[in-house]
C-alpha cells in the first residue's frame, strides 16, 4: 500500500482537486439573505477552518447563526467536463444545515454537521469556470440537534467547548464517468477468512466489475463479474493457510496493522476501462464473548484513551500531520485504541488509525434535549456516519449514546427507553460485525458492552469495585455513577464485557493554565504516581475487559490530559506507557509503534519523534 493524501482514502480516484484555501465569507446574523446574490462578502476565510478558529483568519467566537461562503472555481484541463463524465463536489462536513448553489442554481440541501455533502455538477456547470455559494445555519441555542461538546454559552464552561459553524472538513472535486462506482463497503469474515465487497454503481448497464486484492504487490484474489443492477455483492475468499501462525501474515491488529490493497475497476461491454478506484480493506474480526472483547478469535484487553479531537488553532479541524501525530502519540503512550468522544472524526484520522494500527470507538455527537425532532435528526445523521465509516478496520465499536445525553429521563420515560433500544438495534441492523455500547457510562438497557464511568481518584477504591465478578455484583447495587444507576431496572447486567470507559481525569497544571480535573497532581512525579495508582485499579482486575482513560490531551478548561493541548507529554512517556501495559519500564517493548514503523519505513514515511 502507498501512502495516500486523498480526503476519502478508501475511494480514491486519480482525478481530483482540493478546494481548501481562501473563500469569500459573510455573516448573516439576522438571516436576512435567502439568495446567493444577496450576501455582502466582505471577509475572507481559510477553509476548512471555522470562523471561530484562529486558523480561519477570522477568529470570532461570538454568536453567528448564519454564515455564507463563495468561491469561483477554475477547472484544469484534466477535470474538464464532457458528455461522458461528471464532476462531483464534496464537502467533508458543514455544521449544521447547509444549502449549496452552483452558478446561482440551488443544487443541494443537507442537515447534519458531521457527515458529508455531495453535489453532481454536470447539469449545473457549462464551462471551465463556475461559482459555488454555501449558506450554513447553526443555531447556537438549538438543543435538539446533534452538537456534541459545542457550548451554548458565550464562553466555554464545564465540559463544553467552543462552537463550530459552517465548513470544518475539506472541500474537493473529482471527475467521474457517467457510469461509475458510487459506494464501496468491505466486510471481513475472520472465521471464514473471506472479505465481502458490496458496491453500488451508477448507470451499471452493460458493465462488468473487476476486483483485485493484494499485499505488497502480491495478488491474493482477482475477480470479474457482470453487473445485473446498481447494487451488487461479492464474497472474496483469501488463500487460507489454515494454522494461526501462517494466517497472521494476513491479519490486521494494533500490533500488526496489515492492510490489503484493493483495486476496483469498472469496464464497459467492449472491455474499455470506465472507472478505477484505489481502496483498501483488512482481515479483522471483533466480537464479544464470555465477558471479554474478542479480536481475531482471541480475548483482547482494550487500553483506550478518551480523545476529544480538539486543537487550539483549529478547534475541531486539524492538519493531516496533526491527525497522524495524534495516532502515533496515542500508541507511544501505551494505548491500543481511542474513544473519539462526541465527535465523528475526519476520515483522514481513521486512515492513519488503519495504517498505524489503532482501535477506534466511534461515538455519535449527542443532542441535549429529547423530542421527536431530536430523534429524527440524531437517527438520520448516525446512519450517515455508519455508512461513511463502515469499511475502516480500525473502528471496532459503535457508541450511539453517552451518559444518557439527549435521553435525560431514561429511567422514567418509556419513549426514551424505546429510543435508546431502537438506536442500538438500528446500529446492529446496519452493521452486525461490531459491538455496540448502547449508552456509555450508566443506565444500561440494550448494549453489547457494560460501560461504566467512575472518576474516583483512589486505585484501592476502584480495585474494590471492579476487581472481580463477586465485588462487581455488589457494586451494581451500591454504586451510582454521578448519581445514576449503572443499569435500568429490568435490564440487569447479563454477563456482557465490563469496561471502565471513563476514569482518571487527573489534572496537572504545568504553567499558569486555568481549569479543572477530577483530581489534581502537584508535579510530574505526583502525576505519574496517581496515574499508576488508578491504572492499578483496572489492570489488576479479573473482571474488566478493558478501560478508557480520561483523557489524551487537555481540552480548553479541562486540564486533565496526559498531553497538553499542544500535544506535549506532561510526564515521562515511558513510565506512562509502562503503567498502561502493566509492566516495569525496563521490560517495555523496544518499538512502541511496532509493525507499522517498519511498514512506514518501507514506504518512505518517517515516524514522529
Residue pairs with C-beta under 8 A, 6 or more apart in sequence:
1 259
1 261
1 280
1 355
1 603
2 603
3 355
3 603
3 604
3 605
4 12
4 278
4 351
5 320
6 12
6 16
7 18
7 90
7 92
7 169
7 170
7 172
7 347
7 348
8 90
8 347
9 280
9 347
9 348
9 351
10 184
10 186
10 279
10 280
10 347
10 351
10 391
10 392
11 181
11 184
11 277
11 279
12 277
12 278
12 279
13 174
13 175
13 176
13 275
13 276
13 277
13 278
14 276
15 78
15 79
15 174
15 175
16 172
16 173
16 174
16 175
17 76
17 79
17 172
17 173
17 174
18 170
18 171
18 172
19 47
19 71
19 73
19 89
19 132
19 171
19 172
19 173
20 47
20 48
20 170
20 171
20 172
21 46
21 47
22 44
22 45
22 46
22 47
22 71
23 44
23 45
23 46
23 47
23 69
23 70
23 71
24 41
24 43
24 44
24 45
24 69
24 70
24 71
25 41
25 43
25 44
25 45
25 51
25 58
25 67
25 68
25 69
25 70
26 39
26 40
26 41
26 42
26 43
26 67
26 68
27 43
27 51
27 64
27 66
27 67
27 68
28 39
28 66
28 67
28 68
28 135
29 63
29 64
29 65
29 66
31 65
31 66
31 137
32 38
33 39
33 66
33 68
33 135
36 70
36 101
36 104
36 131
36 133
36 135
37 104
39 68
39 70
39 133
41 68
41 70
43 58
44 57
45 51
45 56
45 57
45 58
45 69
46 55
46 56
46 57
47 69
47 71
47 167
47 171
48 92
48 167
48 168
48 169
48 170
48 171
48 317
49 55
49 56
49 57
49 168
49 314
49 315
49 317
50 56
50 95
50 164
50 165
50 166
50 167
50 168
50 315
50 316
50 317
51 58
51 59
51 60
51 64
51 67
51 165
51 166
52 59
52 60
52 61
52 162
52 163
52 164
52 165
52 315
53 59
53 162
53 164
53 313
53 314
53 315
53 317
54 312
54 313
54 314
55 313
55 314
55 317
61 154
61 155
61 162
61 163
62 154
63 140
63 154
64 165
65 137
65 138
65 139
65 140
65 165
66 135
66 136
66 137
66 138
67 135
67 136
67 138
67 165
67 166
68 133
68 134
68 135
68 136
69 132
69 133
69 134
69 136
69 166
69 167
70 131
70 132
70 133
70 134
71 131
71 132
72 129
72 130
72 131
72 132
73 129
73 130
73 131
73 132
73 173
74 128
74 129
75 81
75 87
75 128
75 129
75 130
78 175
79 87
79 173
79 175
80 128
81 87
81 121
81 122
81 125
84 177
84 178
85 122
85 175
85 176
85 177
85 178
86 120
86 121
86 122
86 175
86 176
86 177
86 178
86 180
87 120
87 121
87 122
87 125
87 173
87 174
87 175
87 176
88 118
88 119
88 120
88 121
88 173
88 174
88 176
89 100
89 102
89 118
89 119
89 120
89 121
89 132
89 171
89 172
89 173
90 116
90 117
90 118
90 170
90 171
90 172
90 173
90 174
91 98
91 100
91 116
91 117
91 118
91 134
91 167
91 169
91 171
92 116
92 168
92 169
92 170
92 171
92 346
92 347
93 113
93 114
93 115
93 116
93 117
93 167
93 168
93 169
93 344
94 110
94 113
94 117
94 134
94 136
94 166
94 167
94 168
95 113
95 114
95 136
95 138
95 164
95 165
95 166
95 168
96 111
96 112
96 113
96 136
96 137
96 138
96 139
96 142
96 145
96 147
97 109
97 110
97 111
97 136
97 137
97 138
98 108
98 109
98 110
98 111
98 117
98 134
98 135
98 136
98 137
99 106
99 108
99 109
99 134
99 135
100 106
100 107
100 108
100 109
100 110
100 117
100 119
100 132
100 133
100 134
100 135
101 107
101 131
101 132
101 133
101 134
102 119
102 121
102 124
102 125
102 130
102 131
102 132
103 124
103 125
103 126
103 130
103 131
104 131
104 133
105 124
107 119
107 121
107 124
108 117
108 118
108 119
110 117
111 377
111 380
111 381
112 146
112 377
112 380
112 381
112 384
113 138
113 145
113 146
113 147
113 164
113 365
113 381
114 146
114 148
114 343
114 344
114 365
114 381
114 385
115 344
115 381
115 384
115 385
115 388
116 384
116 388
121 130
121 173
122 178
124 130
134 166
134 167
136 165
136 166
136 167
138 163
138 164
138 165
138 166
139 145
140 150
140 152
140 163
141 152
143 152
143 367
143 368
143 369
144 367
144 368
144 369
144 371
144 373
144 374
144 377
145 367
145 374
145 377
146 364
146 365
146 366
146 367
146 377
146 378
146 381
147 365
147 366
147 367
147 368
148 342
148 343
148 365
148 366
149 159
149 160
149 161
149 308
149 310
149 341
149 342
149 343
149 365
150 160
150 161
150 162
150 163
150 164
151 157
151 160
151 161
151 162
151 163
152 160
153 160
156 162
156 556
156 557
157 557
158 557
159 558
161 308
161 310
161 315
161 555
161 556
162 315
162 556
164 315
164 316
164 317
168 315
168 316
168 317
169 317
169 346
170 346
176 275
177 266
177 274
177 275
178 202
178 203
179 201
179 202
179 203
179 204
179 205
179 207
179 266
179 268
179 274
179 275
180 201
180 202
180 203
180 266
180 274
180 275
181 199
181 200
181 201
181 202
181 209
181 264
181 266
181 275
181 277
182 200
182 201
182 202
182 230
183 198
183 199
183 200
184 197
184 198
184 199
184 264
184 277
184 279
184 391
185 196
185 197
185 198
185 199
185 390
185 391
186 195
186 196
186 197
186 262
186 279
186 281
186 391
187 195
187 196
187 198
187 391
187 433
188 194
188 195
188 196
188 281
188 282
188 283
188 284
188 285
188 393
188 433
189 195
189 196
189 285
190 251
190 283
190 284
190 285
190 296
190 297
191 285
191 297
192 237
193 237
193 238
193 240
193 247
193 250
193 283
194 235
194 236
194 237
194 238
195 213
195 235
195 236
195 238
195 260
195 281
195 283
196 233
196 234
196 235
196 236
197 211
197 233
197 234
197 235
197 236
197 264
198 231
198 232
198 233
199 209
199 231
199 232
199 233
199 234
199 264
200 230
200 231
200 232
201 207
201 209
201 227
201 230
201 232
201 266
202 230
204 227
204 229
204 230
204 232
206 268
206 269
207 226
207 227
207 266
207 267
207 268
207 269
207 274
208 224
208 225
208 226
208 227
208 266
208 267
209 224
209 225
209 227
209 232
209 234
209 264
209 265
209 266
209 267
210 222
210 223
210 224
210 263
210 264
210 265
210 266
210 267
211 221
211 222
211 223
211 224
211 234
211 236
211 262
211 263
211 264
211 265
212 219
212 221
212 222
212 223
212 262
212 263
212 265
213 219
213 220
213 221
213 222
213 236
213 238
213 260
213 261
213 262
213 281
214 220
214 260
214 261
214 263
215 249
215 250
215 258
215 260
215 261
220 238
220 239
220 250
220 260
221 236
221 237
221 238
223 234
223 236
225 232
225 234
238 250
238 283
240 247
241 247
241 249
248 256
249 258
250 258
250 260
250 283
251 258
251 283
251 284
251 296
252 258
252 259
252 282
252 283
252 284
252 357
252 393
253 284
253 295
253 296
253 300
253 357
254 331
254 336
254 337
254 357
254 358
254 359
254 594
255 357
255 594
255 595
256 357
256 594
256 595
257 282
257 354
257 355
257 356
257 357
257 393
257 595
257 596
257 599
258 282
258 283
258 595
259 280
259 281
259 282
259 354
259 355
259 393
260 280
260 281
260 282
260 283
261 278
261 280
262 278
262 279
262 280
262 281
263 276
263 277
263 278
263 279
264 276
264 277
264 279
265 273
265 275
265 276
265 277
266 273
266 274
266 275
266 276
267 273
267 274
268 274
279 391
280 354
281 391
281 393
282 354
282 393
284 295
284 296
284 393
285 294
285 295
285 296
285 297
285 433
286 293
286 294
286 295
286 396
286 397
286 433
286 434
286 435
287 294
287 435
288 294
288 435
288 448
288 449
288 496
288 497
288 545
290 299
290 495
291 469
291 495
291 496
291 497
291 498
291 543
291 545
292 299
292 300
292 497
292 545
293 299
293 300
293 301
293 302
293 435
293 449
293 497
293 499
293 545
293 546
294 300
295 396
299 545
301 545
301 546
302 336
302 337
302 359
302 499
302 545
302 546
302 547
302 548
303 334
303 335
303 336
303 337
303 546
303 547
303 580
303 581
304 335
304 336
304 337
304 338
304 339
304 359
304 361
304 501
304 546
304 547
304 548
304 549
305 330
305 333
305 335
305 337
305 338
305 339
305 548
305 549
305 551
305 552
305 562
306 338
306 339
306 341
306 502
306 548
306 549
306 550
306 551
306 552
307 326
307 330
307 338
307 339
307 340
307 341
307 551
307 552
307 553
308 341
308 342
308 343
308 551
308 552
308 553
308 555
309 316
309 318
309 340
309 341
309 343
309 345
309 349
310 316
310 553
310 555
310 556
310 565
311 317
311 318
311 322
311 565
312 565
312 566
314 322
316 343
317 346
318 326
318 346
318 349
320 348
322 567
323 346
323 348
323 349
323 352
324 352
324 356
324 608
325 567
325 608
326 349
326 552
326 567
327 349
327 352
327 353
327 356
327 358
328 356
328 593
328 607
328 608
329 552
329 563
329 567
329 608
330 337
330 338
330 358
330 552
331 356
331 357
331 358
331 592
331 593
331 594
332 573
332 577
332 592
332 593
333 552
333 562
333 569
333 573
333 576
333 577
333 580
334 576
334 577
334 578
334 579
334 580
334 581
334 592
335 358
335 549
335 580
336 358
336 359
337 358
337 359
337 360
337 361
337 396
338 353
338 358
338 359
338 360
338 361
338 552
339 360
339 361
339 363
339 399
339 440
339 501
339 548
340 349
340 360
340 361
340 362
340 363
341 363
341 402
341 551
342 363
342 365
342 366
342 402
343 363
343 365
344 362
344 364
344 365
344 385
344 388
344 389
345 360
345 362
347 388
347 389
347 392
350 360
350 389
350 392
350 394
350 395
351 392
352 358
353 359
353 360
353 392
353 394
354 392
354 393
354 394
355 596
355 599
355 600
356 593
356 596
356 600
357 394
357 594
357 595
357 596
358 394
359 394
359 396
360 392
360 394
360 395
360 396
361 395
361 396
361 397
361 398
361 399
361 437
361 548
362 385
362 389
362 395
362 397
362 398
362 399
363 399
363 400
363 402
363 440
364 378
364 381
364 382
364 385
364 399
364 400
364 401
366 378
366 401
366 402
366 405
366 406
367 374
367 377
367 378
367 405
367 406
368 405
368 406
369 406
370 406
370 407
370 408
370 409
370 413
370 415
370 416
370 419
374 406
375 419
378 406
378 423
379 423
379 426
382 400
382 423
382 426
382 427
383 426
383 430
386 398
386 427
386 430
386 431
387 430
389 395
390 430
390 431
395 434
396 434
396 435
397 434
397 435
397 436
397 437
397 449
398 427
398 431
398 434
398 435
398 436
398 437
399 436
399 437
399 440
400 420
400 423
400 424
400 427
400 436
400 438
400 439
401 407
401 420
401 423
401 438
401 439
401 440
402 439
402 440
402 441
403 439
403 440
403 441
403 442
403 453
403 482
403 484
404 410
404 439
404 441
404 442
404 443
404 484
407 413
407 416
407 419
407 420
407 439
408 416
409 416
410 416
410 417
410 420
410 439
410 443
410 445
410 488
411 443
411 485
411 488
411 489
417 445
417 488
420 438
420 439
420 445
420 446
421 438
421 445
421 446
423 438
424 436
424 438
424 445
424 446
424 447
425 446
427 436
428 436
435 448
435 449
436 447
436 448
436 449
437 447
437 448
437 449
437 451
437 501
438 444
438 445
438 446
438 447
438 448
439 445
439 447
439 451
440 451
440 453
440 501
440 502
441 451
441 452
441 453
441 481
441 484
441 501
441 502
442 452
442 453
442 480
442 481
442 482
442 484
442 485
442 486
443 484
443 485
443 486
443 487
443 488
444 450
444 451
444 486
444 487
444 488
444 491
444 493
445 487
445 488
445 491
446 491
447 496
448 496
448 497
449 496
449 497
449 499
449 501
449 545
450 486
450 487
450 493
450 496
450 497
450 498
450 499
451 499
451 501
452 466
452 481
452 486
452 498
452 499
452 500
452 501
453 481
453 482
453 500
453 501
453 502
453 503
454 462
454 465
454 466
454 479
454 481
454 500
454 502
454 503
455 502
455 503
455 504
455 505
455 518
455 519
455 550
456 462
456 465
456 503
457 506
457 518
457 519
457 530
457 534
458 533
458 534
458 537
459 533
459 534
459 535
459 536
459 537
460 537
461 537
462 500
462 503
462 534
462 537
462 538
463 536
463 537
463 540
463 541
464 471
465 471
465 472
465 475
465 479
465 537
466 472
466 475
466 498
466 500
466 537
466 538
466 541
466 543
466 544
467 540
467 541
467 542
467 543
468 541
468 542
468 543
469 542
469 543
471 543
472 493
472 498
472 543
473 493
475 486
476 486
476 487
476 492
476 493
479 486
480 486
486 493
487 493
497 545
497 546
498 543
498 544
498 545
499 544
499 545
499 546
499 547
499 548
500 538
500 544
500 546
500 547
500 548
501 546
501 547
501 548
502 548
502 550
503 534
503 537
503 538
503 547
503 548
503 549
503 550
504 518
504 531
504 534
504 535
504 549
504 550
504 551
504 560
505 517
505 518
505 519
505 550
505 551
505 560
506 517
506 518
506 519
506 520
506 521
506 527
506 530
506 531
506 534
506 560
507 515
507 516
507 517
507 518
507 519
507 520
507 521
507 559
507 560
508 517
508 520
508 521
508 523
508 524
508 526
508 527
508 559
508 570
508 571
509 515
509 520
509 559
510 564
510 570
513 554
513 559
514 557
515 554
515 556
515 557
515 558
515 559
516 557
516 558
516 559
516 560
517 558
517 559
517 560
518 550
518 560
519 530
521 527
521 530
524 570
524 571
524 572
525 571
527 570
527 571
528 571
528 572
528 575
528 576
528 579
531 562
531 571
531 576
531 579
532 575
532 579
534 549
535 547
535 549
535 579
535 580
535 582
538 544
538 547
539 547
539 580
539 582
540 582
549 562
549 580
550 560
551 558
551 560
551 561
551 562
552 561
552 562
552 563
553 561
553 562
553 563
553 564
553 565
553 567
554 560
554 561
554 563
554 564
554 565
555 561
555 565
556 565
561 570
562 569
562 570
562 571
562 576
563 569
563 570
564 570
569 576
574 585
574 588
575 585
577 588
577 592
578 584
578 585
578 587
578 588
581 588
591 597
593 607
597 607
600 606
600 607
601 607
